[in-house]
Amino acid sequence: MPACNPSFTVADDVEVPSPSPGELWTVGAVILNCAGEAFAQKRSPDRRLFPDTWDIVGGHVEAGESLLEALAREVEEETGWRLRHVRQFLGTMIWTGDDGAGLRHEADYLVEVDGELDNPALEWSKHSAYAWFGPDSLGRLKENCTTGEFLIHDLIARASHLASLSPSRPPRR
């Protein structure tokens, strides 16, 4: 299902879940550079959810937005880059944070972006650092996580592996 926004393309086999009324949804983007390293940003230590941990680009879907429209908006808001291509659906996670907002559904995607990858425009009020993670540095993604809560590490490791197995597919608009 293509997004209404014509500024990015979507691979033909990308799944887009259909949220039910009343569900709280978030989206996440795994962004790889030409060396196959994944982008992550460190959440500020004063954040309510997951303080001082590494995270992918993403956030909440706003009322009236499709999942892919929210994905494009979050990429631009959090990095200054522009979503160019949604390459692969990585799956849905269901989780509950400790902020009292309840159950969330998260749809994660492997994406390609346009922009200056060496110079993201981070939201410094929400993030304290950024880095590119390759196979030798994935362990850093577990910093400040409690035992067994390695969702970002596992997601980036899986996305990097899947990307290495399959080239980008032809897009659709």
Buried (B, 14 or more C-beta within 10 A) or exposed (E): EBBEBEEBBBBEEBEBBEBEEEBBBBBBBBBBEEEEBBBBBBBBEEBEEBEBBBBBBBBBBEEEBBBBBBBBBBBBEBBBBEBBBBBBBBBEBEEEEEEEEEEBBBBBBBBBBEBEBEEBEBEEEBBBEBBBBEEEEBEEBBEEBEEEBBBBBEBBBBBBEBBEEEEEBEBEE
